[in-house]
Amino acid sequence: MSDYRRFICYYDKKTELLVNKFSFEIDINLLHEIFIHYQNDEDYLYMCYEIGFKEALEINKIIDVNFDFEKYDYFMEVLSFE
């Protein structure tokens, strides 16, 4: 069985290169509340999701992230470790 981990990844807006990523733990029900506009996705949100201002506010209720939307584009990404 695969082990899926969620990461917040951020990319430089000018170069579009990955700057950094960090893993975080979050309950799947909270993920569905945060990324409600992806409700047509599978139950476990396995894809890549853009993090905007609204999502950032909700994520910051769980973990402290200093989002800088002027410099970076943020995404929640899922990686599988077999």
C-alpha positions as CSV (number, residue, x, y, z in Angstrom):
1,M,0.0,0.0,0.0
2,S,1.3,3.5,-0.9
3,D,2.0,6.1,1.7
4,Y,0.7,9.5,0.5
5,R,2.1,12.7,2.0
6,R,0.9,16.2,1.4
7,F,3.2,19.1,0.8
8,I,2.9,22.9,0.5
9,C,5.1,23.8,-2.4
10,Y,5.9,27.2,-3.5
11,Y,7.3,28.4,-6.8
12,D,8.9,31.7,-7.8
13,K,6.5,33.8,-9.8
14,K,9.2,35.0,-12.2
15,T,11.0,31.8,-12.9
16,E,8.3,29.3,-12.1
17,L,10.9,27.2,-10.4
18,L,10.3,25.3,-7.1
19,V,11.7,27.3,-4.2
20,N,10.9,24.9,-1.4
21,K,8.3,22.5,-0.1
22,F,7.4,21.2,3.3
23,S,5.2,18.4,4.4
24,F,2.2,18.8,6.7
25,E,-0.4,16.6,8.3
26,I,-4.1,17.5,8.0
27,D,-7.3,15.6,8.4
28,I,-9.0,14.7,5.1
29,N,-12.3,16.3,6.2
30,L,-10.5,19.6,6.8
31,L,-8.9,19.3,3.3
32,H,-12.4,19.0,1.8
33,E,-13.5,22.1,3.6
34,I,-10.5,24.1,2.5
35,F,-10.6,22.9,-1.1
36,I,-14.3,22.8,-1.5
37,H,-14.2,23.9,-5.1
38,Y,-12.5,20.6,-5.9
39,Q,-15.5,18.5,-4.7
40,N,-15.6,16.6,-8.0
41,D,-12.1,15.2,-7.2
42,E,-11.7,11.8,-5.6
43,D,-12.4,11.4,-1.9
44,Y,-8.7,11.8,-0.8
45,L,-7.6,14.8,-2.8
46,Y,-4.6,13.2,-4.5
47,M,-4.0,15.9,-7.1
48,C,-2.3,19.3,-7.1
49,Y,-4.3,22.2,-5.8
50,E,-3.6,25.9,-6.0
51,I,-3.6,27.8,-2.7
52,G,-5.1,31.2,-2.8
53,F,-5.9,33.8,-0.1
54,K,-8.9,31.9,1.1
55,E,-7.2,28.6,1.4
56,A,-4.2,30.2,3.0
57,L,-6.4,31.7,5.8
58,E,-7.8,28.2,6.5
59,I,-4.4,26.5,6.4
60,N,-3.0,29.1,8.8
61,K,-5.6,28.0,11.4
62,I,-3.8,24.6,11.4
63,I,-0.2,25.4,10.8
64,D,1.7,28.7,10.7
65,V,2.8,29.5,7.2
66,N,4.1,32.9,6.1
67,F,2.5,33.1,2.7
68,D,4.0,35.7,0.3
69,F,1.7,35.9,-2.7
70,E,3.6,38.7,-4.3
71,K,6.7,36.5,-4.7
72,Y,5.4,33.0,-4.9
73,D,2.6,30.7,-6.2
74,Y,1.5,28.1,-3.7
75,F,0.1,24.6,-4.2
76,M,-0.8,21.7,-2.1
77,E,0.7,18.7,-3.8
78,V,0.5,15.0,-2.9
79,L,3.5,12.6,-3.3
80,S,3.3,8.9,-3.1
81,F,6.0,6.9,-1.3
82,E,5.9,3.2,-2.0
